[in-house]
Structures are given as C-alpha cells and as structure tokens.
Amino acid sequence: MASVSLRKLEKSYGALRIVKGINLEIADGEFVVFVGPSGCGKSTTLRMVAGLESISDGDIRIGDRVVNRLPPRERDIAMVFQDYALYPHKTVRENMGFSLKVRGVSAGEAETRINEAAEMLGIPHLLDRRPGQLSGGQRQRVAMGRAIVRRPKVFLFDEPLSNLDAKLRGQVRTEIKRMHQQIGTTIIYVTHDQVEAMTLADRIVILKGGDIEQVGTPDEVYNRPQSVFVGGFVGSPAMNFAKAKIEAGTLAFADGNRLPLSAVHAGREGSAEGREVIVGIRPEHFGAASDPSAAISVRVQVVEPLGSDTLVHFTVGGDTLTARMPPETRPEPGSEIRIGVDPTKVHLFDPVSERVIN
C-alpha cells in the first residue's frame, strides 16, 4: 500500500489546459473518488497517475517515489477499465493469472492468489469459463480479480460500472466496497455518478473544468457544499436554488414569499441588509408547514409518487423547486399549498462567484 500525492499537476494540449495545477494528498489505504461532469479532467488525471498519459507540469508521488517518468509497469499500480479488457481466448483463471506469469510469480503462488481473489469476489465457479460465457457483471468481477492478484500499492478504477445496468451496478459497487474493506489498498476511483461517489468514498474530489471544486467526506460535500456547482451536482434530486434578497432578517423571494434568516446565517459577514443571494435547499429539507414563519406558499406543477416518498415540483419566485415529501402526500397539480422549510438547513451562495457565503 502507498500514499499518493499530486502537486501542481497539469495537463495541456497546446493552449488547451485540461488539468489546471491540482494539489491533492491521498493517504495510504484511503478510498478517494474523483467525480464530475464529462470533460472535467477526472479520467485524464487518473491516466496521468497510471502513466498512460504524460504530464505537462507538476509531480506525482506514489509512496516515497516521484513517478513522473516511470512507465506504468514500474509504478506498482493496477487499473480496472470500464470495458473489462479481458483476453477472449483465455479462461478466467488464465486472465487473472496472466500478469503474474509475466512477472515470474511461481505457479503455486499464482494459484493461491487467484483462488483467494476468486473467493473474495464470489467467482470460483467461473475460473474455467471464458469471457464470452460471462455476464457483464461477472466480467467486471474478473477484471477486478485480475487487479487484486497483483497486490499493487494502488488500485485505479476508471468508470468501471458504466457499462452495467442499474441492478448490476449496485451489486458490483457492493463488491468493490467489500474488497476495499478486506484488503485496505489505496484506491482512486473515477466516476460521473454521484451515487457511486457517495456510497464508496472515504473522500470525494469534485472537479469542474480541470480544477478541484471541493474535497471532503461524503457528509461534508453533501451537507456543506462550498459552491452552487457542488450543491447541484451532489444529491438526487439535486439541491434546489432560488434567487432572494436579505430584508429585515428574512430571505425575500420575488413572489412575496419570505423565510427567516436563521441563526446559522444571521449576523455573519455576507448577510448584510439588501444583499442578493442564491438560496439552496435540499428536497428533503422541505416538510409540513408546522411553523407559519418558516413556510412558503407555492403552486404545485407536477407530483411524482415513488412509493417510499413523493416528489412535489413547484415554483417559488419564478424558480422551479422540488420537495421530497412523505408517500401519502399527493397535492393536486395546479393547487396552491403551504410548505415548510427548515431554516437551519438553508444554504446561501453569492450570485456572482456562486461560492458559499460563510
């Protein structure tokens, strides 16, 4: 196992900067997930760590070695791709053991490692099959097993679940989590799926346009987003946003609705009278209008019953918002209702920088 350090890491193609001088320290044994939209630089960063992409500037350190100029085979990493990359003419056993054979590991040791990895992933009964006889989920387990048998210092996962259907994604995600708990090796995992990030990561690195937007535990990025981008990217449904102005200790919306400026924000720098703000509220922080001073009048647009809960879509001050309500809540579309808000769960962002107001 090893720590990974990225220092002022950059990648450019001519004048186009893809990765813009990011700094990140990943602890030994930590599970870190890079997440962000397409084109944010997450896969490019992973490929630079792997040695599959040259760096334009900065340093990559794995353990106590700077590996900038080392080829992939000398970095002691193992990578799992989204397309499995299995040899179709080889059995599962042969696929998993191929890298060990190349490295001169004895047949007995290789067999031990293969059997241990197969047991861990629940695929010992597949060892004598070929990839063409396996489902997508089974192939991905084999790809993981091939990486595990190498016992590398660092595992790199590049969107490994994107080719699987929703049910299989959940199953393999659980296997990856269990694998990390058992072997404790450092993992860097790239995905565009924030659900994968939230469920797998010790820490999440959220990238936007080649820069790190925020780094934190799943709880930190969910409950204390540092920007509109992070608040909107993490969570499903996403955080709601509406424009408002601070007036007389309240958040005043364009349609006349008001919410109290809670003790969390009142008196802080940035909550000055007359200041325009972006208000962020997560769907689950709406509720029954038990406190008249912390409730707003809204017109219902769409109601989505989901069984375990109900999503209610409505407008506030011209902005469309979504509330996650109890399953028995079924207001009629077009009706006007009062809906409560927990003012201590309201986030305020600057409308120009879109950064959180502290």
HUQUI-V44587 format. One record per residue. N is the residue number from 1. RES is the residue in three letters. PHI is phi in radians with two decimals (none if undefined). Layout:
# HUQUI-V44587
N,RES,PHI  N,RES,PHI
This chain:
# HUQUI-V44587
1,MET,none  2,ALA,-2.81  3,SER,-1.42  4,VAL,-2.28  5,SER,-2.20  6,LEU,-1.95  7,ARG,-2.21  8,LYS,0.89  9,LEU,-1.32  10,GLU,-2.32  11,LYS,-2.48  12,SER,-2.27  13,TYR,-2.04  14,GLY,1.14  15,ALA,-1.47  16,LEU,-1.57  17,ARG,-1.59  18,ILE,-1.58  19,VAL,-2.13  20,LYS,-1.98  21,GLY,1.26  22,ILE,-1.43  23,ASN,-2.12  24,LEU,-2.75  25,GLU,-2.00  26,ILE,-1.96  27,ALA,-1.30  28,ASP,-1.02  29,GLY,1.48  30,GLU,-1.44  31,PHE,-1.84  32,VAL,-2.00  33,VAL,-1.97  34,PHE,-1.58  35,VAL,-2.38  36,GLY,2.86  37,PRO,-1.26  38,SER,-1.00  39,GLY,1.51  40,CYS,-1.44  41,GLY,1.80  42,LYS,-1.22  43,SER,-1.22  44,THR,-1.08  45,THR,-1.09  46,LEU,-1.08  47,ARG,-1.18  48,MET,-1.20  49,VAL,-1.08  50,ALA,-1.29  51,GLY,1.54  52,LEU,-1.50  53,GLU,-2.37  54,SER,-1.26  55,ILE,-1.71  56,SER,-1.57  57,ASP,-2.88  58,GLY,1.66  59,ASP,-2.34  60,ILE,-2.10  61,ARG,-2.10  62,ILE,-1.99  63,GLY,1.12  64,ASP,-1.78  65,ARG,-2.02  66,VAL,-1.40  67,VAL,-1.94  68,ASN,-0.82  69,ARG,-1.86  70,LEU,-1.44  71,PRO,-1.20  72,PRO,-0.92  73,ARG,-1.17  74,GLU,-1.74  75,ARG,-1.62  76,ASP,1.01  77,ILE,-2.14  78,ALA,-2.30  79,MET,-2.09  80,VAL,-2.01  81,PHE,-1.70  82,GLN,-1.32  83,ASP,-1.78  84,TYR,1.26  85,ALA,0.95  86,LEU,-1.64  87,TYR,-1.34  88,PRO,-1.18  89,HIS,-1.58  90,LYS,-1.82  91,THR,-1.26  92,VAL,-0.99  93,ARG,-1.03  94,GLU,-1.21  95,ASN,-1.08  96,MET,-1.19  97,GLY,-1.65  98,PHE,-1.06  99,SER,-1.14  100,LEU,-1.20  101,LYS,-1.11  102,VAL,-1.09  103,ARG,-1.47  104,GLY,1.40  105,VAL,-1.20  106,SER,-1.08  107,ALA,-1.05  108,GLY,-1.15  109,GLU,-1.12  110,ALA,-1.06  111,GLU,-1.10  112,THR,-1.08  113,ARG,-1.12  114,ILE,-1.09  115,ASN,-1.14  116,GLU,-1.11  117,ALA,-1.16  118,ALA,-1.11  119,GLU,-1.12  120,MET,-1.03  121,LEU,-1.70  122,GLY,1.23  123,ILE,-2.20  124,PRO,-1.08  125,HIS,-1.32  126,LEU,-1.82  127,LEU,-1.07  128,ASP,-1.76  129,ARG,-1.60  130,ARG,-1.80  131,PRO,-0.92  132,GLY,-1.13  133,GLN,-1.69  134,LEU,-1.97  135,SER,-1.36  136,GLY,-1.06  137,GLY,-1.13  138,GLN,-1.19  139,ARG,-1.09  140,GLN,-1.16  141,ARG,-1.12  142,VAL,-1.11  143,ALA,-1.05  144,MET,-1.15  145,GLY,-1.09  146,ARG,-1.07  147,ALA,-1.29  148,ILE,-1.10  149,VAL,-1.11  150,ARG,-1.31  151,ARG,0.90  152,PRO,-1.37  153,LYS,-1.33  154,VAL,-2.47  155,PHE,-1.72  156,LEU,-2.09  157,PHE,-2.05  158,ASP,-1.91  159,GLU,0.78  160,PRO,-1.23  161,LEU,-1.87  162,SER,-1.18  163,ASN,-1.60  164,LEU,-1.77  165,ASP,-1.30  166,ALA,-1.03  167,LYS,-1.14  168,LEU,-1.16  169,ARG,-1.01  170,GLY,-1.10  171,GLN,-1.16  172,VAL,-1.24  173,ARG,-1.03  174,THR,-1.12  175,GLU,-1.11  176,ILE,-1.14  177,LYS,-1.10  178,ARG,-1.12  179,MET,-1.03  180,HIS,-1.13  181,GLN,-1.12  182,GLN,-1.43  183,ILE,-1.81  184,GLY,1.18  185,THR,-1.36  186,THR,-1.00  187,ILE,-2.25  188,ILE,-2.01  189,TYR,-2.23  190,VAL,-1.86  191,THR,-2.70  192,HIS,-1.76  193,ASP,-1.66  194,GLN,-1.20  195,VAL,-1.16  196,GLU,-1.03  197,ALA,-1.05  198,MET,-1.15  199,THR,-1.47  200,LEU,-1.73  201,ALA,-1.40  202,ASP,-1.33  203,ARG,-2.38  204,ILE,-1.94  205,VAL,-1.92  206,ILE,-1.72  207,LEU,-1.89  208,LYS,-2.57  209,GLY,1.02  210,GLY,1.51  211,ASP,-2.01  212,ILE,-1.43  213,GLU,-1.48  214,GLN,-2.86  215,VAL,-2.19  216,GLY,-3.12  217,THR,-1.18  218,PRO,-0.95  219,ASP,-1.10  220,GLU,-1.15  221,VAL,-1.25  222,TYR,-1.40  223,ASN,-1.58  224,ARG,-2.35  225,PRO,-1.12  226,GLN,-1.61  227,SER,-2.76  228,VAL,-1.04  229,PHE,-1.04  230,VAL,-1.14  231,GLY,-1.04  232,GLY,-1.42  233,PHE,-1.50  234,VAL,-1.70  235,GLY,2.02  236,SER,-2.50  237,PRO,-1.08  238,ALA,-1.22  239,MET,-1.02  240,ASN,-1.47  241,PHE,-2.31  242,ALA,-2.57  243,LYS,-1.42  244,ALA,-2.67  245,LYS,-2.30  246,ILE,-1.40  247,GLU,-2.44  248,ALA,0.87  249,GLY,1.29  250,THR,-2.29  251,LEU,-1.72  252,ALA,-1.73  253,PHE,-1.66  254,ALA,-1.11  255,ASP,-1.62  256,GLY,1.68  257,ASN,-1.16  258,ARG,-2.38  259,LEU,-2.24  260,PRO,-1.15  261,LEU,-1.40  262,SER,-1.15  263,ALA,-1.04  264,VAL,-1.10  265,HIS,-1.96  266,ALA,-1.02  267,GLY,1.46  268,ARG,-1.41  269,GLU,-1.08  270,GLY,1.77  271,SER,-1.88  272,ALA,-1.25  273,GLU,-0.98  274,GLY,1.49  275,ARG,-1.29  276,GLU,-1.48  277,VAL,-2.45  278,ILE,-1.79  279,VAL,-1.67  280,GLY,-1.99  281,ILE,-2.38  282,ARG,-1.33  283,PRO,-0.96  284,GLU,-1.37  285,HIS,-1.67  286,PHE,-1.57  287,GLY,-2.99  288,ALA,-1.13  289,ALA,-1.47  290,SER,-1.35  291,ASP,-1.94  292,PRO,-1.00  293,SER,-1.34  294,ALA,-2.07  295,ALA,-2.45  296,ILE,-2.24  297,SER,-1.64  298,VAL,-2.34  299,ARG,-1.83  300,VAL,-1.26  301,GLN,-1.82  302,VAL,-2.42  303,VAL,-2.12  304,GLU,-2.09  305,PRO,-1.27  306,LEU,-2.01  307,GLY,1.59  308,SER,-1.35  309,ASP,-2.79  310,THR,-2.27  311,LEU,-1.68  312,VAL,-2.01  313,HIS,-1.77  314,PHE,-2.68  315,THR,-2.01  316,VAL,-2.40  317,GLY,1.01  318,GLY,1.57  319,ASP,-1.75  320,THR,-1.58  321,LEU,-2.18  322,THR,-2.29  323,ALA,-2.01  324,ARG,-1.68  325,MET,-2.06  326,PRO,-1.00  327,PRO,-1.06  328,GLU,-1.41  329,THR,-1.36  330,ARG,-2.42  331,PRO,-1.16  332,GLU,-1.36  333,PRO,-0.99  334,GLY,1.64  335,SER,-1.40  336,GLU,-1.84  337,ILE,-2.31  338,ARG,-1.71  339,ILE,-2.31  340,GLY,-1.49  341,VAL,-2.34  342,ASP,-1.44  343,PRO,-1.13  344,THR,-1.33  345,LYS,-1.82  346,VAL,-1.49  347,HIS,-1.88  348,LEU,-2.05  349,PHE,-2.22  350,ASP,-1.28  351,PRO,-1.25  352,VAL,-1.59  353,SER,-1.42  354,GLU,1.06  355,ARG,-1.65  356,VAL,-1.13  357,ILE,-1.67  358,ASN,-1.66
